[in-house]
Structures are given as structure tokens and as C-alpha cells.
Amino acid sequence: MPPADLDFLDTSDLPHGLSEQAYATWRVALRDLYSSQTEVQVEYGYQFCRGFIQALQDMQAIEPDVYLFLEAQVHGVWIERISALKARGH
């Protein structure tokens, strides 16, 4: 859940006004990252998400604070998934 000062974000954690394709791509990328079953899948998903966020920043489609929030969100999921896989011995 985004902090209160970022309440202008929609449920995909992206700002309003982007294309439907951008929202769909982000949702699928996060879903894939959350459901990754191998370290390779986690790394691929993490790098894809980071590249997507960077592209939004480069296009000036998101503000720097939103970029940092999304980057932190993706990094947190990456840590969570890698830790879970290591705990299971994968």
C-alpha cells in the first residue's frame, strides 16, 4: 500500500493517466515477480520491473518520488522472493 502522500496512485501503484498497456504490463510484471519459482525467474522479473520503472522515469511519466517508491517496492519483492526460495532450498 502506498504511503498517504502518494494517494493519487491507482491500485497498480502507477499514477493516473498512463496507457492501459502500461498498467497491464506493470500488473503482469509484478504478478510474475511475486510468483517466480526459481532464482533465475526472480532475477529476470526484478530486472524487467526495474527497466520498466526506469523507462517511465526517462519518459518523465512519473515523478522522482514515485520512481523511488516503485523501485523500493520492487526491491522489497525481490528480497522477499529470493529469501523464500533460499529458505526452501531452491
PyMOL CGO cylinders between C-alpha atoms (Angstrom):
from pymol import cmd
from pymol.cgo import CYLINDER

trace = [
    CYLINDER, 0.00, 0.00, 0.00, 1.48, 3.37, -0.97, 0.3, 1, 1, 1, 1, 1, 1,
    CYLINDER, 1.48, 3.37, -0.97, 2.07, 5.96, 1.72, 0.3, 1, 1, 1, 1, 1, 1,
    CYLINDER, 2.07, 5.96, 1.72, -0.70, 8.55, 2.23, 0.3, 1, 1, 1, 1, 1, 1,
    CYLINDER, -0.70, 8.55, 2.23, 1.25, 11.26, 0.40, 0.3, 1, 1, 1, 1, 1, 1,
    CYLINDER, 1.25, 11.26, 0.40, 1.11, 9.05, -2.69, 0.3, 1, 1, 1, 1, 1, 1,
    CYLINDER, 1.11, 9.05, -2.69, -2.65, 8.50, -2.56, 0.3, 1, 1, 1, 1, 1, 1,
    CYLINDER, -2.65, 8.50, -2.56, -3.01, 9.77, -6.14, 0.3, 1, 1, 1, 1, 1, 1,
    CYLINDER, -3.01, 9.77, -6.14, -1.73, 6.37, -7.29, 0.3, 1, 1, 1, 1, 1, 1,
    CYLINDER, -1.73, 6.37, -7.29, -4.19, 3.81, -8.52, 0.3, 1, 1, 1, 1, 1, 1,
    CYLINDER, -4.19, 3.81, -8.52, -4.22, 0.18, -7.42, 0.3, 1, 1, 1, 1, 1, 1,
    CYLINDER, -4.22, 0.18, -7.42, -1.35, -0.73, -9.74, 0.3, 1, 1, 1, 1, 1, 1,
    CYLINDER, -1.35, -0.73, -9.74, 0.82, 1.85, -7.90, 0.3, 1, 1, 1, 1, 1, 1,
    CYLINDER, 0.82, 1.85, -7.90, 1.26, 3.81, -11.10, 0.3, 1, 1, 1, 1, 1, 1,
    CYLINDER, 1.26, 3.81, -11.10, -0.01, 7.38, -11.47, 0.3, 1, 1, 1, 1, 1, 1,
    CYLINDER, -0.01, 7.38, -11.47, -3.25, 8.02, -13.31, 0.3, 1, 1, 1, 1, 1, 1,
    CYLINDER, -3.25, 8.02, -13.31, -3.07, 8.99, -16.97, 0.3, 1, 1, 1, 1, 1, 1,
    CYLINDER, -3.07, 8.99, -16.97, -0.81, 6.27, -18.37, 0.3, 1, 1, 1, 1, 1, 1,
    CYLINDER, -0.81, 6.27, -18.37, -1.94, 3.97, -21.15, 0.3, 1, 1, 1, 1, 1, 1,
    CYLINDER, -1.94, 3.97, -21.15, -3.89, 0.82, -20.35, 0.3, 1, 1, 1, 1, 1, 1,
    CYLINDER, -3.89, 0.82, -20.35, -0.97, -1.12, -21.82, 0.3, 1, 1, 1, 1, 1, 1,
    CYLINDER, -0.97, -1.12, -21.82, 1.37, 0.43, -19.24, 0.3, 1, 1, 1, 1, 1, 1,
    CYLINDER, 1.37, 0.43, -19.24, -0.93, -0.62, -16.39, 0.3, 1, 1, 1, 1, 1, 1,
    CYLINDER, -0.93, -0.62, -16.39, -1.36, -4.12, -17.80, 0.3, 1, 1, 1, 1, 1, 1,
    CYLINDER, -1.36, -4.12, -17.80, 2.37, -4.54, -18.33, 0.3, 1, 1, 1, 1, 1, 1,
    CYLINDER, 2.37, -4.54, -18.33, 3.11, -3.42, -14.76, 0.3, 1, 1, 1, 1, 1, 1,
    CYLINDER, 3.11, -3.42, -14.76, 0.47, -5.71, -13.23, 0.3, 1, 1, 1, 1, 1, 1,
    CYLINDER, 0.47, -5.71, -13.23, 1.71, -8.72, -15.20, 0.3, 1, 1, 1, 1, 1, 1,
    CYLINDER, 1.71, -8.72, -15.20, 5.35, -7.93, -14.38, 0.3, 1, 1, 1, 1, 1, 1,
    CYLINDER, 5.35, -7.93, -14.38, 4.58, -7.69, -10.64, 0.3, 1, 1, 1, 1, 1, 1,
    CYLINDER, 4.58, -7.69, -10.64, 2.46, -10.84, -10.76, 0.3, 1, 1, 1, 1, 1, 1,
    CYLINDER, 2.46, -10.84, -10.76, 5.29, -12.71, -12.45, 0.3, 1, 1, 1, 1, 1, 1,
    CYLINDER, 5.29, -12.71, -12.45, 7.82, -11.40, -9.94, 0.3, 1, 1, 1, 1, 1, 1,
    CYLINDER, 7.82, -11.40, -9.94, 5.61, -12.37, -6.97, 0.3, 1, 1, 1, 1, 1, 1,
    CYLINDER, 5.61, -12.37, -6.97, 5.02, -15.85, -8.40, 0.3, 1, 1, 1, 1, 1, 1,
    CYLINDER, 5.02, -15.85, -8.40, 8.60, -16.61, -9.51, 0.3, 1, 1, 1, 1, 1, 1,
    CYLINDER, 8.60, -16.61, -9.51, 9.62, -20.13, -8.56, 0.3, 1, 1, 1, 1, 1, 1,
    CYLINDER, 9.62, -20.13, -8.56, 13.36, -20.02, -9.32, 0.3, 1, 1, 1, 1, 1, 1,
    CYLINDER, 13.36, -20.02, -9.32, 16.11, -17.52, -8.64, 0.3, 1, 1, 1, 1, 1, 1,
    CYLINDER, 16.11, -17.52, -8.64, 16.53, -17.02, -12.39, 0.3, 1, 1, 1, 1, 1, 1,
    CYLINDER, 16.53, -17.02, -12.39, 12.85, -16.11, -12.73, 0.3, 1, 1, 1, 1, 1, 1,
    CYLINDER, 12.85, -16.11, -12.73, 13.12, -13.73, -9.78, 0.3, 1, 1, 1, 1, 1, 1,
    CYLINDER, 13.12, -13.73, -9.78, 16.18, -12.03, -11.27, 0.3, 1, 1, 1, 1, 1, 1,
    CYLINDER, 16.18, -12.03, -11.27, 14.54, -11.73, -14.69, 0.3, 1, 1, 1, 1, 1, 1,
    CYLINDER, 14.54, -11.73, -14.69, 11.36, -10.29, -13.19, 0.3, 1, 1, 1, 1, 1, 1,
    CYLINDER, 11.36, -10.29, -13.19, 13.30, -7.89, -11.00, 0.3, 1, 1, 1, 1, 1, 1,
    CYLINDER, 13.30, -7.89, -11.00, 15.38, -6.58, -13.88, 0.3, 1, 1, 1, 1, 1, 1,
    CYLINDER, 15.38, -6.58, -13.88, 12.30, -6.23, -16.10, 0.3, 1, 1, 1, 1, 1, 1,
    CYLINDER, 12.30, -6.23, -16.10, 10.46, -4.25, -13.43, 0.3, 1, 1, 1, 1, 1, 1,
    CYLINDER, 10.46, -4.25, -13.43, 13.45, -2.01, -12.81, 0.3, 1, 1, 1, 1, 1, 1,
    CYLINDER, 13.45, -2.01, -12.81, 13.80, -1.37, -16.54, 0.3, 1, 1, 1, 1, 1, 1,
    CYLINDER, 13.80, -1.37, -16.54, 10.11, -0.57, -16.83, 0.3, 1, 1, 1, 1, 1, 1,
    CYLINDER, 10.11, -0.57, -16.83, 10.31, 1.90, -13.96, 0.3, 1, 1, 1, 1, 1, 1,
    CYLINDER, 10.31, 1.90, -13.96, 13.43, 3.48, -15.46, 0.3, 1, 1, 1, 1, 1, 1,
    CYLINDER, 13.43, 3.48, -15.46, 11.67, 3.84, -18.82, 0.3, 1, 1, 1, 1, 1, 1,
    CYLINDER, 11.67, 3.84, -18.82, 8.76, 5.63, -17.13, 0.3, 1, 1, 1, 1, 1, 1,
    CYLINDER, 8.76, 5.63, -17.13, 11.25, 7.94, -15.40, 0.3, 1, 1, 1, 1, 1, 1,
    CYLINDER, 11.25, 7.94, -15.40, 13.15, 8.58, -18.64, 0.3, 1, 1, 1, 1, 1, 1,
    CYLINDER, 13.15, 8.58, -18.64, 9.88, 9.49, -20.38, 0.3, 1, 1, 1, 1, 1, 1,
    CYLINDER, 9.88, 9.49, -20.38, 9.06, 11.78, -17.45, 0.3, 1, 1, 1, 1, 1, 1,
    CYLINDER, 9.06, 11.78, -17.45, 5.81, 9.85, -16.99, 0.3, 1, 1, 1, 1, 1, 1,
    CYLINDER, 5.81, 9.85, -16.99, 6.45, 9.59, -13.25, 0.3, 1, 1, 1, 1, 1, 1,
    CYLINDER, 6.45, 9.59, -13.25, 7.88, 11.95, -10.68, 0.3, 1, 1, 1, 1, 1, 1,
    CYLINDER, 7.88, 11.95, -10.68, 11.16, 11.14, -8.90, 0.3, 1, 1, 1, 1, 1, 1,
    CYLINDER, 11.16, 11.14, -8.90, 9.35, 10.30, -5.63, 0.3, 1, 1, 1, 1, 1, 1,
    CYLINDER, 9.35, 10.30, -5.63, 7.11, 7.81, -7.46, 0.3, 1, 1, 1, 1, 1, 1,
    CYLINDER, 7.11, 7.81, -7.46, 10.19, 6.32, -9.13, 0.3, 1, 1, 1, 1, 1, 1,
    CYLINDER, 10.19, 6.32, -9.13, 11.81, 5.81, -5.72, 0.3, 1, 1, 1, 1, 1, 1,
    CYLINDER, 11.81, 5.81, -5.72, 8.62, 4.32, -4.27, 0.3, 1, 1, 1, 1, 1, 1,
    CYLINDER, 8.62, 4.32, -4.27, 8.23, 1.85, -7.14, 0.3, 1, 1, 1, 1, 1, 1,
    CYLINDER, 8.23, 1.85, -7.14, 11.94, 0.97, -7.03, 0.3, 1, 1, 1, 1, 1, 1,
    CYLINDER, 11.94, 0.97, -7.03, 11.67, 0.26, -3.28, 0.3, 1, 1, 1, 1, 1, 1,
    CYLINDER, 11.67, 0.26, -3.28, 8.54, -1.83, -3.83, 0.3, 1, 1, 1, 1, 1, 1,
    CYLINDER, 8.54, -1.83, -3.83, 10.22, -3.98, -6.47, 0.3, 1, 1, 1, 1, 1, 1,
    CYLINDER, 10.22, -3.98, -6.47, 13.38, -4.33, -4.39, 0.3, 1, 1, 1, 1, 1, 1,
    CYLINDER, 13.38, -4.33, -4.39, 11.29, -5.48, -1.43, 0.3, 1, 1, 1, 1, 1, 1,
    CYLINDER, 11.29, -5.48, -1.43, 9.55, -8.13, -3.52, 0.3, 1, 1, 1, 1, 1, 1,
    CYLINDER, 9.55, -8.13, -3.52, 12.91, -9.27, -4.89, 0.3, 1, 1, 1, 1, 1, 1,
    CYLINDER, 12.91, -9.27, -4.89, 14.31, -9.71, -1.38, 0.3, 1, 1, 1, 1, 1, 1,
    CYLINDER, 14.31, -9.71, -1.38, 11.15, -11.50, -0.25, 0.3, 1, 1, 1, 1, 1, 1,
    CYLINDER, 11.15, -11.50, -0.25, 11.18, -13.95, -3.17, 0.3, 1, 1, 1, 1, 1, 1,
    CYLINDER, 11.18, -13.95, -3.17, 14.92, -14.69, -3.03, 0.3, 1, 1, 1, 1, 1, 1,
    CYLINDER, 14.92, -14.69, -3.03, 14.70, -15.24, 0.74, 0.3, 1, 1, 1, 1, 1, 1,
    CYLINDER, 14.70, -15.24, 0.74, 11.71, -17.57, 0.36, 0.3, 1, 1, 1, 1, 1, 1,
    CYLINDER, 11.71, -17.57, 0.36, 13.44, -19.59, -2.35, 0.3, 1, 1, 1, 1, 1, 1,
    CYLINDER, 13.44, -19.59, -2.35, 16.65, -19.90, -0.33, 0.3, 1, 1, 1, 1, 1, 1,
    CYLINDER, 16.65, -19.90, -0.33, 14.63, -21.00, 2.71, 0.3, 1, 1, 1, 1, 1, 1,
    CYLINDER, 14.63, -21.00, 2.71, 13.04, -23.73, 0.60, 0.3, 1, 1, 1, 1, 1, 1,
    CYLINDER, 13.04, -23.73, 0.60, 16.44, -24.76, -0.71, 0.3, 1, 1, 1, 1, 1, 1,
    CYLINDER, 16.44, -24.76, -0.71, 15.97, -23.64, -4.34, 0.3, 1, 1, 1, 1, 1, 1,
]
cmd.load_cgo(trace, "trace")
